[in-house]
Amino acid sequence: MIESDGTVTSASLLDARERVIGAVWVANHEPAPDQPDQERLAAGAAPLLPAAHVRSPEPSPPLPVADLDIVWFEEGDGVAALDDGEPLFVIPGWSDMGRGIPGYSRDATAQSPFAFPLDDERDAFDARVERARRHWADVASEEAFAEYQQSVLGHLLQRLGPGGHYWHDVGRGLTGGTATAPTVGLSERPPQDGRDFAVLSTVGMSRQRMPTIELYEDDVTPHARIELAVATRLPSKRAGAVFPWLAQYPWRSVTWFAPGDVVKWYHDAGTFPLGGDDAAFEGVLLLDDPSRLAGPVPPGLTGFTAGGDPVRWLWLIPITGEEHRYAKNEGSDALVRRLAQQGRSWVVS
């Protein structure tokens, strides 16, 4: 949201419930005061930035908001606005007004709780915007998706053998340059000689980097892209029903999946697709190395890249509500050790 009351223009990044996540001062439209604008702050309005914090103390003309080019970051957790091709402001994923971390503004020259100088990070943001432009152009291209899809399916063919059924759009994204989740399909690899279980794998999650990783990791590249898989002896159609819930989860909830994460099923335990008559499973544990649990030797799925990043396959292991709580309290490594001691298999039966 970009808004102006004729005195100040500001911008905010909102979540799905229209709560402000990040915000930034954009421009003064009255002469900059010498001191902080306590009067507007007390009234709950975006303040005029003082003269020592802006490029010029003179009022800025009204901004051509309708002509601004809005570019969402690939991850969907940050956005840039460009004025005639030049960045006007950026609200990145790490902007957090609750912690006093604003976005970056072209006309700010000193850090404040309302804006950081865009010039301080200009090179990094220019590269980020260009990467985002390429991503959204690629998303809008049917040819690019078909090429990507065939690459993933070819990788699965090499590692898991011939495909069976393919479900289109188990997680449906949108195109057109808006921040959104990717379109995701689901590939079945039926049992074959030497393997008495099927493998179901998403096809599409790795096309888009997951959000918020840079809040926790200095190097995003090893963690940015994933696909999800489950090895199962259940009917594939039944087991596959777990994926529409998970395929868009990182972008819908503005988070990321990492090895060891546990995710709680959103509905009644009795509706959980990987549950059974005698097992009240209520969620999943995500493992990149399922050999930590009992069962046959897992197939290796490493070696695939997307957007220049390595893609990691995370395997779904169903867990009970108690096991979910245990992982939250004691850590996922402790849960994996406990499941291994119990002889829990990574193959879902």
Secondary structure, DSSP 4 states (H G I P E B T S, - for coil): -EEE-SSEEEEEEE-TT--EEEEEEEEESSPPPSS--HHHHHTTSPPPPPGGGBS-SSPPPPP-GGG-EEEE-TTSS-EEEEETTEEEEEE-TT-BGGGTB--EETTB-S--SS-EEGGGGHHHHHHHHHHHHHHHHHHT-HHHHHHHHHHHHHHHHHHH-S---EEEEEE----SS-S-PPPEEEEEE--BTTB-SEEEEEESGGGSPPSSGGGT-S--GGGSEEEEEEEESS-HHHHHTTHHHHHTHHHHTT----TT-EEE-SS-GGG-TT-BTTB-EEEEEEES-GGGSBSSPPPP----EETTEEEEEEEEEEEEHHHHHHHHHH-HHHHHHHHHHTT-BSEE-
